[in-house]
Amino acid sequence: MKISNETKIGALTAIAITVLILGYSFLRGNDVFSSSNKFYAVYQSVDGLTVSKPVLVNGFPIGHISKMELDQKGSTTVELKIDSKYNVPVNTIARLVSTDLLGSKAIVFELGDSKQFAETKDTLQADIQGSLAESLQPIQTKAENLMNKLDSSLAAVNKILNPNFQRNIDRSFNSIANSLQTLEGTTRKIDNLVGTQTGHINGILTNTQDVTASLKISAANLNTITSNFGRVSDDIAAGNIKQTLDNANKAMADLQATTARINSNKGSLGLLLNDEQLYRNLQNASNNLDALFIDLKANPKRYVHFSVFGGGKDK
C-alpha cells in the first residue's frame, strides 16, 4: 500500500502540533503524563516567581508551579503541582525564597511534623523569606562605612607623607644603616678578639675543670669527715655519759672538801697555810740551816774534827 505525500504531510503536521501543545503545556507547568496533587498557597508578593519554577524540599525538586492568579485583594494564589508519591503534612509551610542574587524565586517546603497529610487542592500555609539582596543589605552598609573610613585613613596618610616626613624617614633609614654597619664592625672585632684569646679561654676552661674536680674531691673528704663526726657523736651518745658526769661531780666535791680543810686551821697543811707564826718559825729554821751550811762550808775542820776523830778542842 502506497501512502501519498499529502497523507505524510498531514501526519507530520499533526505530530508537530501535538508536540507543540504538549511543550506549551509543560512550559505552563502542566505535566500531562504524570499523576500529581495540586496544592495552593497565597502570597502578598511574588516578585521574581514565575510558572514552572520548582518546588523544593531540602534542595530536592518534588514539583513545580503550575498556575498563578491575582485576586481582587491584590494577593496572588499559586497553584503547586506535587508528585503524588510524596506526602505533604498539613502543617507544612510553603516558603517563597530567593535562589540567587539576581532575584530568582522558588517555593521551598518546610515539612511539618503532623501525622495527617494534606489532600489535593488544600491550601498550605505560606511564608515569604527576604531576598539575598535584602539579607546582604547590612553587609553592604557596613562595607560602605568601611570604605568611607578607609578613604579617611588614606587621606590622613597622604597628609602625613609630605616631603619633610619623607626626608625624615630617609634620614632615619640612613641612621639605621649606619648603626647596623657599626654593629657589624663591633661583631667582627669581637670575633677577632675571641679568635686571638681562644688559647686563654681554653686554659681558663681547663682550670675551671680542675677546680671542679678538686671541689668534687673536697666534697668527698667533707663527706668522710662528716661521717667520722657522726661516728664520734654516736660513740659519745652510746657511752655512759651519766656515770662519767657523776664521777666528775664526786671528784669536784672531794676537791672542794679538801680545799675547805686546807683553808681551815685544821691539819698540818691548813696550819702551814694559815698560821703566820708557824710560817715565820719555818723561815727562821730555814735561815739557820742556811747559816749552818755556810759555816760548814767555811770551816769544815771544826765540824769534821769533832765528829770524825773525836779529839781536839773546839776553837
C-alpha positions in Angstrom: 0.0 0.0 0.0 1.4 3.3 -1.1 0.9 6.4 1.2 0.5 9.6 -0.6 2.6 12.7 0.1 -0.4 14.6 1.3 -1.0 12.0 4.0 2.6 12.1 5.1 2.5 15.9 5.4 -0.8 15.8 7.3 0.6 13.2 9.8 3.8 15.2 10.4 1.7 18.3 10.8 -0.5 16.6 13.4 2.5 15.2 15.3 4.2 18.7 15.3 1.0 20.3 16.6 0.7 17.7 19.3 4.3 18.2 20.4 3.9 21.9 20.4 0.8 21.7 22.5 2.5 19.3 25.0 5.6 21.5 25.1 3.5 24.6 25.7 1.5 22.8 28.4 4.8 21.7 30.1 6.1 25.2 30.0 2.9 26.3 31.6 3.5 23.8 34.4 1.0 21.2 33.3 2.5 17.7 33.4 0.4 15.6 31.1 2.0 12.2 31.6 2.4 12.0 35.4 -0.1 12.0 38.2 0.2 14.8 40.7 -1.6 16.5 43.6 -2.5 20.2 43.5 -1.9 22.5 46.4 -2.4 26.2 46.8 -0.6 29.0 48.6 -1.5 32.7 48.9 1.3 35.3 48.8 1.1 39.1 49.2 4.1 39.5 46.8 5.5 37.1 44.3 8.2 39.3 42.8 10.6 37.1 40.7 8.3 34.0 40.9 7.1 32.5 37.6 5.2 29.5 36.4 7.3 26.3 36.1 9.6 27.3 39.0 10.5 24.3 41.1 9.1 23.3 44.5 12.0 22.1 46.7 12.4 20.1 49.9 16.0 20.4 51.2 17.1 21.3 47.7 15.4 18.3 46.0 12.6 19.1 43.5 9.3 17.4 44.2 7.1 19.5 42.0 6.6 22.8 40.2 4.4 25.9 40.0 1.6 25.2 37.5 -0.5 28.4 37.8 -0.6 31.9 39.3 -3.7 34.0 39.7 -4.1 37.5 41.2 -7.3 38.0 43.2 -9.2 41.3 43.8 -7.4 41.9 47.2 -4.1 42.1 45.5 -2.9 38.7 46.8 -1.6 36.0 44.4 -2.8 32.4 44.6 -0.1 30.0 43.5 -1.0 26.5 42.3 1.6 23.9 43.2 1.7 20.5 41.5 3.5 18.0 43.7 4.3 14.4 42.6 1.7 12.1 44.1 4.4 9.8 45.6 5.4 12.5 48.1 3.1 13.0 51.1 2.8 16.6 52.5 1.9 17.1 56.2 -1.0 19.5 56.8 1.3 21.9 58.8 3.8 22.2 56.0 4.9 25.8 55.2 5.4 26.8 51.6 8.1 29.4 51.8 8.9 31.8 48.9 12.7 32.1 48.9 15.3 33.7 46.7 17.7 31.2 44.9 20.3 33.7 43.7 21.4 37.3 43.8 19.5 38.1 40.6 16.2 37.7 42.4 15.1 34.3 41.0 12.5 32.7 43.3 11.3 29.2 44.2 9.0 27.5 46.6 10.6 25.6 49.4 8.6 23.2 51.5 9.3 23.2 55.2 7.7 19.9 56.1 5.7 19.8 59.3 5.7 17.1 61.9 1.9 16.3 61.7 0.8 12.7 61.1 -2.1 13.9 58.9 -1.3 14.6 55.3 -2.8 17.3 53.1 -5.2 16.3 50.4 -5.2 17.6 46.9 -6.5 21.2 46.4 -5.7 22.0 50.0 -4.3 25.4 50.8 -0.9 25.4 52.6 0.5 28.0 55.0 2.5 30.5 53.0 5.6 32.5 54.1 8.0 34.8 52.3 11.7 34.9 53.0 13.7 38.0 52.4 15.8 38.1 49.3 19.5 37.6 49.3 20.0 41.2 48.3 17.9 42.2 51.4 20.0 39.9 53.5 23.2 41.4 52.2 22.0 44.9 52.8 23.5 45.2 56.3 26.8 43.8 54.9 26.7 46.3 52.1 26.1 49.2 54.6 29.0 48.0 56.7 31.2 47.7 53.6 30.3 51.3 52.6 31.1 52.6 56.1 34.4 50.7 56.0 35.2 52.2 52.6 34.5 55.7 54.0 36.8 55.1 56.9 39.4 53.7 54.6 39.2 56.8 52.4 39.6 59.0 55.5 42.6 56.9 56.6 44.2 57.2 53.2 43.7 60.9 53.2 45.4 61.2 56.6 48.2 59.0 55.3 48.6 61.3 52.3 48.8 64.3 54.6 51.4 62.6 56.8 53.5 61.5 53.8 54.7 65.1 52.9 58.2 65.8 51.7 59.6 66.7 55.1 58.2 63.5 56.6 59.8 61.5 53.7 63.1 63.2 54.3 62.9 62.4 58.0 62.2 58.8 57.1 65.1 58.7 54.7 67.4 60.1 57.4 66.1 57.5 59.9 66.8 54.7 57.5 70.3 56.1 56.9 70.9 56.2 60.6 69.7 52.6 61.0 72.0 51.5 58.2 75.0 53.3 59.9 74.1 51.7 63.2 74.0 48.3 61.5 77.4 48.9 59.9 78.8 49.9 63.3 77.3 46.8 64.9 78.8 44.6 62.2 82.2 46.2 62.8 81.9 45.6 66.5 80.9 42.0 65.9 83.9 41.5 63.7 86.2 42.9 66.5 84.6 40.6 69.0 85.1 37.6 66.6 88.8 38.6 66.2 89.2 39.0 70.0 87.7 35.6 70.6 89.9 34.1 68.0 93.1 35.5 69.5 92.1 34.6 73.0 91.0 31.1 72.3 94.0 29.6 74.0 93.5 31.6 77.1 89.8 30.7 77.1 90.7 27.1 76.8 93.2 27.4 79.6 90.5 29.0 81.8 88.1 26.3 81.0 90.7 23.7 81.8 91.4 25.4 85.1 87.8 25.5 85.8 87.5 21.8 85.2 90.4 21.2 87.5 88.8 23.3 90.2 85.6 21.4 89.7 87.4 18.1 90.1 89.1 19.4 93.3 85.8 20.5 94.6 84.4 17.1 94.0 87.4 15.5 95.9 86.9 18.1 98.7 83.3 17.2 98.8 84.1 13.6 99.2 86.6 14.4 102.0 83.9 16.5 103.7 81.6 13.6 103.4 84.2 11.4 105.1 84.8 14.0 107.9 81.0 14.3 108.4 80.8 10.5 108.6 83.6 10.5 111.2 81.9 13.2 113.2 78.7 11.2 113.0 80.5 8.1 114.3 82.1 10.1 117.2 78.7 11.6 118.0 77.2 8.1 118.0 80.0 6.8 120.2 79.5 9.7 122.7 75.8 9.1 122.7 76.4 5.3 123.2 78.8 5.9 126.1 77.8 6.1 129.8 77.7 9.9 130.0 75.7 9.9 133.2 78.2 7.8 135.1 81.1 9.9 133.8 79.4 13.1 134.9 78.6 11.6 138.3 82.3 10.6 138.8 83.3 14.1 137.8 80.8 15.7 140.2 82.1 13.4 143.0 85.7 14.3 142.3 84.8 18.0 142.3 83.0 17.5 145.7 86.1 15.8 147.1 88.3 18.6 145.8 86.1 21.2 147.3 86.1 19.4 150.7 89.9 19.2 150.6 90.2 22.8 149.7 87.9 23.7 152.6 90.0 21.7 155.0 93.2 23.4 153.7 91.6 26.8 154.1 90.7 25.9 157.7 93.2 25.8 160.6 92.8 22.1 161.0 95.5 19.8 159.8 99.2 20.3 159.1 98.7 21.7 155.6 95.9 24.1 156.9 98.1 25.3 159.8 101.0 25.7 157.4 99.0 27.9 155.1 97.0 29.8 157.7 99.4 30.1 160.8 101.7 33.0 160.2 103.8 32.2 163.3 104.5 28.7 162.0 105.5 30.2 158.7 108.0 32.5 160.4 109.4 29.7 162.5 109.9 27.6 159.5 111.5 30.6 157.7 113.9 31.1 160.7 114.7 27.5 160.8 115.5 27.6 157.1 117.7 30.7 157.6 119.6 29.0 160.5 120.0 25.9 158.3 121.4 28.1 155.6 123.8 29.7 158.0 124.9 26.3 159.3 125.6 25.1 155.8 127.6 28.3 155.0 129.6 27.9 158.2 130.2 24.2 157.5 131.5 25.1 154.1 133.6 27.9 155.5 135.0 25.9 158.5 134.8 22.2 157.7 137.6 21.2 160.1 135.5 22.4 163.0 132.8 20.0 162.2 134.8 17.2 160.7 137.4 17.1 163.6 134.8 17.0 166.2 132.6 14.5 164.5 135.2 12.1 162.9 138.2 12.0 165.1 136.6 12.9 168.4 139.7 14.6 169.7 140.9 18.2 170.0 139.3 21.2 171.2 136.8 23.4 169.6 138.2 26.8 169.0 
